[in-house]
Amino acid sequence: MKKISKKTLNSAFWRWWYGNLTCFSHEHMQTFGYMWAMIPILKDLYPTHEEQSKKLETYYAFFNTEPQIGCIVVGITAGLEEARANGAEGIDDEMINGIRAGLMGPLAGIGDSLIVGTYIPILLGIAVGFAEGGNVLGPLFYIIVWNATSIWFQKFIFDKGYSLGGSAVELLVGEQATAFRESVIILGQVVVGAMAASWVNITTPIQIATNSEGEPVMLQANLDGAFPKILTMVFVILCWWMMAKKGMTPIKTLLIMAIVAFVGSVCGILG
Amino acid sequence: MSLFQAILIGLMSCTAASTIACLGTTVGNYTLNRPLVASLFVGLILGDVTGCILIGIPMQVMWIALVTPGGTVASDLRAVSYIGIPLAYVGCRAAGIDYASDEAFQLASSISALTGTIGITLFYGTAMMNLIWQHIGWAQLDKGNFEIVGKVDTLMPLISHFCLSFLPVTLLCYFGSGAVEEVFQYLDVSVWYVKALLTVGSVLPAVGMSILLKSVVNKTSDLLYFMMGFVLAAAMHLTLLAATVIGGVFALINYQLTMAKKAPAAAAGVIVEEEEDI
């Protein structure tokens, strides 16, 4: 009975953790990082160089996902490779790559929306709060909290992937995990709103009338009286609508907004 | 800026070269690459941590969420962090603008958008150049030499970083800072076109926020949660941490509701199974 040593598993994990995207290209994306992580495992399980290099061919196939949540896939394939080395039935190149290909899409979706789209912005948002006035505490907070939690999480799901195999995915896509994820995203929506209100400030210098005492009546003050910072909110939602509903790219939206702001300022509507 | 300082900033940009960063995803891309973190290091190099962090905040806000699905990017943060921050800092210093002022915020936002967008060429350039190393890798793999994989994945991309991070960043910081200083020395914020540029800087963060909004909103009704968060901060003047707590309460309620909805179905399923057993 062959078993991957703890040391080998650790080295596979750290190789993937470090090297998943270091040689990124649009053609092969994370393929080389994946192969590099699998090599110690193959060396541990198969005695001859020929066999090792034959088995490595399994991992020639294209791979790309959100690499941090993708740790679980590397863990799963480590487990599968161990089973294959012990002569388990039905584990071949096709099966391993079927699992890899089947997982990378859904996991990328979860990782992008939850880690990159929610967790990191919230941490950064809190860090920006701490950094106000140029305080070093802000960046330090982010560096420590992000690295500690993220590395712990990646090691955790890597180990789960290895020990539980395919059923480990339930941890991330099961009923409970889905409900949890959707709830965290609600938290994200609320926080994004608070961020937009705290950091974006779009104003108008338009004067709508003069009151009986001869003082100017400003549109901005009237708008804020009805709904504080409504102009800012309208702009954020407008940009969202352009990207989400009209399918514009962020760069195109950026360019349009730059022109709107420039022209608006020259005409005396914005700024 | 001295050549030595420019070289240090150039080296930092390699460690943090976006998705392809030579210190990996967690440390390189998601830590050192973020403008807020970078501002600390640029500040240490330039000798003014407080000033650089103040410049770094609006740059971070601009690109707070940067999801790169399938390797398509909206911005390259290495350019924002290690070209944008040093040049914006030098510019504000030359113009005598207070780093904590609205003008500095708007100026930094504009520079952030500009450097991030132009920096995309660095991202695609690095990814293209890595194709060479991968080509070498495949050729060696065909011969059965799989030890090459580690070199292809870790050592060879350093050459890409030297050509497409270190050189452009170092040169731009070294030669660019002088030019920026000269232009900014005579900057008058009351001229109409400078005013217009500052307005651009106040509107652009809205685009950054909407990129983030897009990554968390799935259906239009979700916008109500966004508006709630907005009202919490704008009308009730809650801080971000306080708003996070209130968001957490709504998240908990939603979680319990979802699980409660599923519980009877699961319980029913158990009964059916038991009957079958009988």
Chai-1 contact restraints between the chains, C-beta under 6 A:
chainA,res_idxA,chainB,res_idxB,connection_type,confidence,min_distance_angstrom,max_distance_angstrom,comment,restraint_id
A,Y18,B,G24,contact,1.0,0.0,6.0,A-B,restraint_1
A,G19,B,D153,contact,1.0,0.0,6.0,A-B,restraint_2
A,G19,B,T154,contact,1.0,0.0,6.0,A-B,restraint_3
A,N20,B,T25,contact,1.0,0.0,6.0,A-B,restraint_4
A,L21,B,T19,contact,1.0,0.0,6.0,A-B,restraint_5
A,L21,B,T25,contact,1.0,0.0,6.0,A-B,restraint_6
A,T22,B,D153,contact,1.0,0.0,6.0,A-B,restraint_7
A,T22,B,T154,contact,1.0,0.0,6.0,A-B,restraint_8
A,T22,B,P157,contact,1.0,0.0,6.0,A-B,restraint_9
A,C23,B,N130,contact,1.0,0.0,6.0,A-B,restraint_10
A,C23,B,V152,contact,1.0,0.0,6.0,A-B,restraint_11
A,C23,B,D153,contact,1.0,0.0,6.0,A-B,restraint_12
A,C23,B,P157,contact,1.0,0.0,6.0,A-B,restraint_13
A,F24,B,T19,contact,1.0,0.0,6.0,A-B,restraint_14
A,F24,B,I20,contact,1.0,0.0,6.0,A-B,restraint_15
A,F24,B,A127,contact,1.0,0.0,6.0,A-B,restraint_16
A,S25,B,A127,contact,1.0,0.0,6.0,A-B,restraint_17
A,S25,B,N130,contact,1.0,0.0,6.0,A-B,restraint_18
A,S25,B,L131,contact,1.0,0.0,6.0,A-B,restraint_19
A,S25,B,Q134,contact,1.0,0.0,6.0,A-B,restraint_20
A,H26,B,G71,contact,1.0,0.0,6.0,A-B,restraint_21
A,H26,B,A127,contact,1.0,0.0,6.0,A-B,restraint_22
A,H28,B,Q134,contact,1.0,0.0,6.0,A-B,restraint_23
A,F32,B,V152,contact,1.0,0.0,6.0,A-B,restraint_24
A,F32,B,D153,contact,1.0,0.0,6.0,A-B,restraint_25
A,G33,B,D153,contact,1.0,0.0,6.0,A-B,restraint_26
A,M35,B,V149,contact,1.0,0.0,6.0,A-B,restraint_27
A,W36,B,V149,contact,1.0,0.0,6.0,A-B,restraint_28
A,W36,B,G150,contact,1.0,0.0,6.0,A-B,restraint_29
A,W36,B,D153,contact,1.0,0.0,6.0,A-B,restraint_30
A,S53,B,G144,contact,1.0,0.0,6.0,A-B,restraint_31
A,S53,B,F146,contact,1.0,0.0,6.0,A-B,restraint_32
A,L56,B,F146,contact,1.0,0.0,6.0,A-B,restraint_33
A,P67,B,T25,contact,1.0,0.0,6.0,A-B,restraint_34
A,D112,B,V67,contact,1.0,0.0,6.0,A-B,restraint_35
A,D112,B,P69,contact,1.0,0.0,6.0,A-B,restraint_36
A,V116,B,V67,contact,1.0,0.0,6.0,A-B,restraint_37
A,G117,B,A65,contact,1.0,0.0,6.0,A-B,restraint_38
A,G117,B,V67,contact,1.0,0.0,6.0,A-B,restraint_39
A,G117,B,S215,contact,1.0,0.0,6.0,A-B,restraint_40
A,G117,B,V216,contact,1.0,0.0,6.0,A-B,restraint_41
A,T118,B,V216,contact,1.0,0.0,6.0,A-B,restraint_42
A,P121,B,I64,contact,1.0,0.0,6.0,A-B,restraint_43
A,P121,B,A65,contact,1.0,0.0,6.0,A-B,restraint_44
A,P121,B,L212,contact,1.0,0.0,6.0,A-B,restraint_45
A,L124,B,I64,contact,1.0,0.0,6.0,A-B,restraint_46
A,G125,B,L240,contact,1.0,0.0,6.0,A-B,restraint_47
A,A127,B,L36,contact,1.0,0.0,6.0,A-B,restraint_48
A,V128,B,I57,contact,1.0,0.0,6.0,A-B,restraint_49
A,G129,B,L240,contact,1.0,0.0,6.0,A-B,restraint_50
A,A131,B,I53,contact,1.0,0.0,6.0,A-B,restraint_51
A,A131,B,I57,contact,1.0,0.0,6.0,A-B,restraint_52
A,G134,B,T50,contact,1.0,0.0,6.0,A-B,restraint_53
A,G134,B,I53,contact,1.0,0.0,6.0,A-B,restraint_54
A,G134,B,L54,contact,1.0,0.0,6.0,A-B,restraint_55
A,P139,B,L36,contact,1.0,0.0,6.0,A-B,restraint_56
A,P139,B,V37,contact,1.0,0.0,6.0,A-B,restraint_57
A,P139,B,L40,contact,1.0,0.0,6.0,A-B,restraint_58
A,I143,B,T31,contact,1.0,0.0,6.0,A-B,restraint_59
A,I143,B,V37,contact,1.0,0.0,6.0,A-B,restraint_60
A,S150,B,T26,contact,1.0,0.0,6.0,A-B,restraint_61
A,A179,B,Y255,contact,1.0,0.0,6.0,A-B,restraint_62
A,A179,B,T258,contact,1.0,0.0,6.0,A-B,restraint_63
A,A179,B,M259,contact,1.0,0.0,6.0,A-B,restraint_64
A,S183,B,A251,contact,1.0,0.0,6.0,A-B,restraint_65
A,S183,B,N254,contact,1.0,0.0,6.0,A-B,restraint_66
A,S183,B,Y255,contact,1.0,0.0,6.0,A-B,restraint_67
A,V184,B,A251,contact,1.0,0.0,6.0,A-B,restraint_68
A,I185,B,V216,contact,1.0,0.0,6.0,A-B,restraint_69
A,I186,B,Y225,contact,1.0,0.0,6.0,A-B,restraint_70
A,I186,B,F250,contact,1.0,0.0,6.0,A-B,restraint_71
A,I186,B,A251,contact,1.0,0.0,6.0,A-B,restraint_72
A,I186,B,N254,contact,1.0,0.0,6.0,A-B,restraint_73
A,L187,B,G247,contact,1.0,0.0,6.0,A-B,restraint_74
A,L187,B,G248,contact,1.0,0.0,6.0,A-B,restraint_75
A,L187,B,A251,contact,1.0,0.0,6.0,A-B,restraint_76
A,G188,B,V216,contact,1.0,0.0,6.0,A-B,restraint_77
A,Q189,B,V216,contact,1.0,0.0,6.0,A-B,restraint_78
A,Q189,B,D222,contact,1.0,0.0,6.0,A-B,restraint_79
A,Q189,B,Y225,contact,1.0,0.0,6.0,A-B,restraint_80
A,Q189,B,F226,contact,1.0,0.0,6.0,A-B,restraint_81
A,V190,B,Y225,contact,1.0,0.0,6.0,A-B,restraint_82
A,V190,B,M228,contact,1.0,0.0,6.0,A-B,restraint_83
A,V190,B,G229,contact,1.0,0.0,6.0,A-B,restraint_84
A,V190,B,G247,contact,1.0,0.0,6.0,A-B,restraint_85
A,V191,B,T244,contact,1.0,0.0,6.0,A-B,restraint_86
A,V191,B,G247,contact,1.0,0.0,6.0,A-B,restraint_87
A,V192,B,L212,contact,1.0,0.0,6.0,A-B,restraint_88
A,V192,B,L213,contact,1.0,0.0,6.0,A-B,restraint_89
A,V192,B,F226,contact,1.0,0.0,6.0,A-B,restraint_90
A,G193,B,F226,contact,1.0,0.0,6.0,A-B,restraint_91
A,G193,B,G229,contact,1.0,0.0,6.0,A-B,restraint_92
A,G193,B,F230,contact,1.0,0.0,6.0,A-B,restraint_93
A,A194,B,G229,contact,1.0,0.0,6.0,A-B,restraint_94
A,A194,B,L232,contact,1.0,0.0,6.0,A-B,restraint_95
A,A194,B,A233,contact,1.0,0.0,6.0,A-B,restraint_96
A,A194,B,L240,contact,1.0,0.0,6.0,A-B,restraint_97
A,A194,B,A243,contact,1.0,0.0,6.0,A-B,restraint_98
A,A196,B,M209,contact,1.0,0.0,6.0,A-B,restraint_99
A,A196,B,F230,contact,1.0,0.0,6.0,A-B,restraint_100
A,A197,B,F230,contact,1.0,0.0,6.0,A-B,restraint_101
A,A197,B,A233,contact,1.0,0.0,6.0,A-B,restraint_102
A,A197,B,A234,contact,1.0,0.0,6.0,A-B,restraint_103
A,S198,B,A233,contact,1.0,0.0,6.0,A-B,restraint_104
A,W199,B,V61,contact,1.0,0.0,6.0,A-B,restraint_105
A,V200,B,P205,contact,1.0,0.0,6.0,A-B,restraint_106
A,V200,B,A206,contact,1.0,0.0,6.0,A-B,restraint_107
A,V200,B,M209,contact,1.0,0.0,6.0,A-B,restraint_108
A,I202,B,S202,contact,1.0,0.0,6.0,A-B,restraint_109
A,I202,B,V203,contact,1.0,0.0,6.0,A-B,restraint_110
A,P228,B,A234,contact,1.0,0.0,6.0,A-B,restraint_111
A,P228,B,A235,contact,1.0,0.0,6.0,A-B,restraint_112
A,K229,B,A234,contact,1.0,0.0,6.0,A-B,restraint_113
A,M233,B,F230,contact,1.0,0.0,6.0,A-B,restraint_114
A,F235,B,A206,contact,1.0,0.0,6.0,A-B,restraint_115
A,V236,B,A206,contact,1.0,0.0,6.0,A-B,restraint_116
A,V236,B,M209,contact,1.0,0.0,6.0,A-B,restraint_117
A,V236,B,S210,contact,1.0,0.0,6.0,A-B,restraint_118
A,C239,B,A206,contact,1.0,0.0,6.0,A-B,restraint_119
A,C239,B,V207,contact,1.0,0.0,6.0,A-B,restraint_120
A,C239,B,S210,contact,1.0,0.0,6.0,A-B,restraint_121
A,W240,B,S210,contact,1.0,0.0,6.0,A-B,restraint_122
A,W240,B,L213,contact,1.0,0.0,6.0,A-B,restraint_123
A,W240,B,K214,contact,1.0,0.0,6.0,A-B,restraint_124
A,M243,B,K214,contact,1.0,0.0,6.0,A-B,restraint_125
A,A244,B,K214,contact,1.0,0.0,6.0,A-B,restraint_126
A,P250,B,A74,contact,1.0,0.0,6.0,A-B,restraint_127
A,P250,B,I211,contact,1.0,0.0,6.0,A-B,restraint_128
A,I251,B,T117,contact,1.0,0.0,6.0,A-B,restraint_129
A,T253,B,V207,contact,1.0,0.0,6.0,A-B,restraint_130
A,L254,B,A113,contact,1.0,0.0,6.0,A-B,restraint_131
A,L254,B,V207,contact,1.0,0.0,6.0,A-B,restraint_132
A,M257,B,V203,contact,1.0,0.0,6.0,A-B,restraint_133
A,M257,B,V207,contact,1.0,0.0,6.0,A-B,restraint_134
A,A258,B,V200,contact,1.0,0.0,6.0,A-B,restraint_135
A,A261,B,T199,contact,1.0,0.0,6.0,A-B,restraint_136
A,A261,B,V200,contact,1.0,0.0,6.0,A-B,restraint_137
A,A261,B,V203,contact,1.0,0.0,6.0,A-B,restraint_138
A,F262,B,A196,contact,1.0,0.0,6.0,A-B,restraint_139
A,F262,B,V200,contact,1.0,0.0,6.0,A-B,restraint_140
A,S265,B,K195,contact,1.0,0.0,6.0,A-B,restraint_141
A,S265,B,A196,contact,1.0,0.0,6.0,A-B,restraint_142
A,S265,B,T199,contact,1.0,0.0,6.0,A-B,restraint_143
A,V266,B,A196,contact,1.0,0.0,6.0,A-B,restraint_144
A,L270,B,T199,contact,1.0,0.0,6.0,A-B,restraint_145
A,G271,B,T199,contact,1.0,0.0,6.0,A-B,restraint_146
